[in-house]
Amino acid sequence: MNATLAIWWSLARHTHGTSRDRLPTTLAVTAFAVTTWSVLTVAGGVQAFAARAASAGADSDAQVYPLLSWVSVALLLVPTATLGAAAARLTVARRDERLARLRLAGATSTQIGAMTLLDAAVQAVVGAALGVVLDVVALPALARLRFQGRAFDVAELRLGPWPVLATVAAVLLVALVSSAVSLRRVAITPLGVAQRLPQKGLSWTRVVPVLVLGVGFVAAFNAGSVVFGAGVVVGALVLVGFLAGAFAVFNLVGPLLVSVLGRVLGARARTVPTLLAARRMSEDPKSTWRSVGGISLVTFVAGCLSVTPGLTAGSPGEGDAQLLGDIGTGAAVTLVIAAVLAAVSTGVTQASRVLDSRGRYRTLHLAGTDVAVLHAARSRETWIPLVVTMGGAGALALLIVSPVIGLLSAAPTGVLWFVGCAVAGAGLVLGAARASRSLVVAAAQGDPTGIPSR
C-alpha cells in the first residue's frame, strides 16, 4: 500500500505541467463543487420550510411547503447525481492511458484501481470543500428570496455540521462508486493496452414507461374535476407529481432518441463534420444525452411550469395566490440550479468524450482531417441533439399543460419565462462545450494522454 501511495503521489505532482493538462482536473473539481453546493442549497431550503411548518402559529398552507421542497429535491436528484458521476468518469478517462503504462511497467490491477480511486477521492474532497465554501458565500443572497410573505434568515438556511459532513460523504461515495464502475469498462492488459469494452445497445423497452405515464396522464385528465375539486393545493401537488414522473421518463428515453437521431443523421449526412457527429451520436448515445439532457429537462420543466403565472392571476383566494406564487418562485430557483448543473455537466461530459476519443482524433488528423473539422464535428454533436431534444421536451410540456393551456394567454409572462429558460440554457450548454476545445487540439497533435513530455 505504501508503494501505491508513493507512486500515486509522484504522478500527482508531475502531471500538471500546462493549463491544458490541468483542465480535466479543474473541470472535475468544479463539478464536485457545484454538486455539493446544489445539495446544500436545496437541503437548506427543506430545513427552513420544515422549521417554519413546525413553528407555533403556522397556518395549514405552511405544511405544504416542506412537501414541495422535497419535490424540488426529486427534480434535482438526477442531474446532481449525473454531474457527480460525470466528474468521476472524467477522472478515469484522463487516467487510462497512464494506467496502461504503469501496468506495462509491472503495476498490478489492484494498484491501478487503488490509484484511480485515490484520484477520484482527492478531487471529490477538494471539490466538496469548495462547494461548502460556495454555499456559505451564497447564503446571504439566497436568504433574500421571499416565501410565505417574508424573506429567510440566514440562520434558517444554514445547515449544521452533521448534514454538511453527510453531504461531503455522499459526494465522495458517488465519486468512488462511479470511478470503480467506469474502471471496470476499461480492460488494461498486462501488455499495457487500454481497451474500451463494448457497450450494450439500447432497448426499445425504454419506451414502456412513456406508455405508462401516458395512461396515468389520461386518467388524471379525466378525473381533473375531482382532483382540483379537492382544493388548489391537492391539484398543484398532483400536477407537480406528474412533472417529476415525466422528468424521469424523459431522462430514460433521451438516449434512445439520440441514438435514432444519430442513425438518421448519418444516413443523410452530406459533409464530413456531420457524418463524424452522427457516428459519435449513434455509437455512444448515453454520453451524448448526458451532455445535452440536463438543459432539455430544464426546458421541459420550464414549459410545464409556464402556466403558473396564469394560475396565480386567476386564483380567487389570497392564500391560494400566495401559495401558487411561491410555487412559481421555487420553480424558478429549481430551474436556475438545474441550468447550472446542466452547464457544468456538459463541460465535464464533453471533456470526458474527448479523452475517450483521443486515439480516434489523432488517427483522423494523421489521415488529413483538419482540426477545424474536428471542432465542427464536436459542435454539431452538441447543438443538433440539443435542438432536437429541447424541441421534444417543449412539445411534451405543451402536451401535459394542454388542459390548461388557455392560462398562457391570461399571463404571457409564462411564455417569456419558458423561452428565456430555453435560450439561456442552450447558451450555457454551447458555451460549456467550448471549454474542452484545447483537449481536441492536444489529441490531434499527438498528446493524447494529457501528460506533459519530460
Stockholm file with secondary structure:
# STOCKHOLM 1.0

chainA/1-454         MNATLAIWWSLARHTHGTSRDRLPTTLAVTAFAVTTWSVLTVAGGVQAFAARAASAGADSDAQVYPLLSWVSVALLLVPTATLGAAAARLTVARRDERLARLRLAGATSTQIGAMTLLDAAVQAVVGAALGVVLDVVALPALARLRFQGRAFDVAELRLGPWPVLATVAAVLLVALVSSAVSLRRVAITPLGVAQRLPQKGLSWTRVVPVLVLGVGFVAAFNAGSVVFGAGVVVGALVLVGFLAGAFAVFNLVGPLLVSVLGRVLGARARTVPTLLAARRMSEDPKSTWRSVGGISLVTFVAGCLSVTPGLTAGSPGEGDAQLLGDIGTGAAVTLVIAAVLAAVSTGVTQASRVLDSRGRYRTLHLAGTDVAVLHAARSRETWIPLVVTMGGAGALALLIVSPVIGLLSAAPTGVLWFVGCAVAGAGLVLGAARASRSLVVAAAQGDPTGIPSR
#=GR chainA/1-454 SS CHHHHHHHHHHHHTSCCSHHHHHHHHHHHHHHHHHHHHHHHHHHHHHHHHHHHHSTTCCGGGGHHHHHHHHHHHHHHHHHHHHHHHHHHHHHHHHHHHHHHHHHTTCCHHHHHHHHHHHHHHHHHHHHHHHHHHHHHHHHHHTTCEETTEECCHHHHCCCHHHHHHHHHHHHHHHHHHHHHHHHTEEECTTSCEEECCCCCCCGGGGHHHHHHHHHHHHHHHTHHHHHHTCHHHHHHHHHHHHHHHHHHHHHHHHHHHHHHHHHHHHHCCSHHHHHHHHHHHHCHHHHHHHHHHHHHHHHHHHHGGGHHHHHHTCSSHHHHHHHHHHHHHHHHHHHHHHHHHHHHHHHHHHHHHHHTHHHHHHHHHTTCCHHHHHHHHHHHHHHHHHHHHHHHHHHHHHHTGGGTTHHHHCTHHHHHHHHHHHHHHHHHHHHHGGGHHHHHHHHTTCTTCCCCC
#=GC SS_cons         CHHHHHHHHHHHHTSCCSHHHHHHHHHHHHHHHHHHHHHHHHHHHHHHHHHHHHSTTCCGGGGHHHHHHHHHHHHHHHHHHHHHHHHHHHHHHHHHHHHHHHHHTTCCHHHHHHHHHHHHHHHHHHHHHHHHHHHHHHHHHHTTCEETTEECCHHHHCCCHHHHHHHHHHHHHHHHHHHHHHHHTEEECTTSCEEECCCCCCCGGGGHHHHHHHHHHHHHHHTHHHHHHTCHHHHHHHHHHHHHHHHHHHHHHHHHHHHHHHHHHHHHCCSHHHHHHHHHHHHCHHHHHHHHHHHHHHHHHHHHGGGHHHHHHTCSSHHHHHHHHHHHHHHHHHHHHHHHHHHHHHHHHHHHHHHHTHHHHHHHHHTTCCHHHHHHHHHHHHHHHHHHHHHHHHHHHHHHTGGGTTHHHHCTHHHHHHHHHHHHHHHHHHHHHGGGHHHHHHHHTTCTTCCCCC
//
